[in-house]
Amino acid sequence: MNFLVERKGNFLVIIYNSEFIADDTSEIKRSVYDNFDVKEVILDISGVKLVSTPSLGALLSIHKHCIQYDKKLTLVGLSPYIKEIFALTKLVRVFNIKESVEEVLNEAKNESIDSESKKS
């Protein structure tokens, strides 16, 4: 298995621990399915060095799977090289991209605080 899975509250954090993304995404999709109650999937690809056309297809497949199960997918840890590829292929319009897992979790925490203060 090329990834680790962690639950953090309503988030499923998947950390890719390979230098490239395999085009077989069935294990990641299974993890998303098995954690049906999470609201957001965070895919950390900070260790990924290379992307290929099948890799991009794999990410799109994971994205489609998340949409199918009403989950938000956020990619984090993109290297400058991968950011450039996403910009050239216009995938920056498709994916929610953040710098780190912590950034996503902090934004969710702040949104929760803001919504609580509006209720008061």
N, C-alpha and C positions, 0 to 999 in steps of 0.2 A: 504494500500500500504506500503510495507516494504522498500521503497527507495525514495530518493529525486533526482530530475533531475535539473541540471544547465547547461546552455550554456555558454561557455567561448571561444568566437571566433569560430574557426574551430573545437572545442572540445565539446563533450557531456560528462559531468561529472555526473556519477550516484553514489550516496552515499548510500550504504546499511546501514540501521539503525535498523538492527535486529541482534540478537546474532547467528542466523543460516540462511543459504541460503535456501529459499524454492525451491522445485523442480518445481514449476509453474513459468515459466519465461516469460509468454506471455505478461505481462505488460512491462517488460524491453525491450523485442523485439519490442513491439509497440512503445516505446519511441525512439528506434533506427530508426525504420521505419519512424516515424513522423518527425525526424530530419535528413532527407535524405542528407542534404547538408554538414553535418559535415564530417571531414576526419578521426577523431579518437574518439573512445569511451574509457573513463577512468572509470573503475569500482573500486570504493574505498570500500574495505571490512575491513577497520580498526576496525570496531565495531563487526565484526563477530568473535565469539569465538569457534564455533563448525562447523565441516564439516562432512557430511555423504556421502555415496555413491550417493544418489540422489542429494546432493548439488554439487558434482563434475560433475555429469551428467548435472545439470542445467548450470554450468559454461561452459561446453563444448558446450552445446546447444546455449548459447549466443555467444560464439566464432564462431561457425559455421554460425550463423545468421549474424554476422558482416562480415565474409568472403563473404557470399552470396551477401551482399550489398556493397562490396568493401571498408570496413572500418577496420581500425586497432583497436584491442582491447588491452588495457593495464590494468593489475590488479595492484592496489597499496594498501599499508597498510596491508600486510599480517603479521599476528602474527608469532612468532617463531614456534609455534605448526603447523600452517597452512603451513608455509614454509617447515617444515619437511615432512608433508604429500605430498606436491607437489614434493619434492625431491624423496621420496620413490616411488611415483606413476609415476615418470618421467614427470609430467605435467610441470615442469620447461622448458622442451623442446618445449612444445606446446604454452604456454602463454608468452607474453611479460610482465615481472614483474619489477616494480620499487618501490621505497620506498614511494613516496608521489605524490600527484597531482601536487604540485609545481615543483618537479623534472621533470616531464613529460613536463609541460608547459615551464620551463626554457630551457630544451633541444631543444624543438621546436623553441623557440625564438633564441637560439644560432645557430641552423641549418639555420634559415632564414637569420640571419646576415651573416653567412659564405657564403651562396649562393649569397647574394647580393654583397658581397665583391669580389667574383669570377667573377661576371658579369662586374665589373668596370675595 
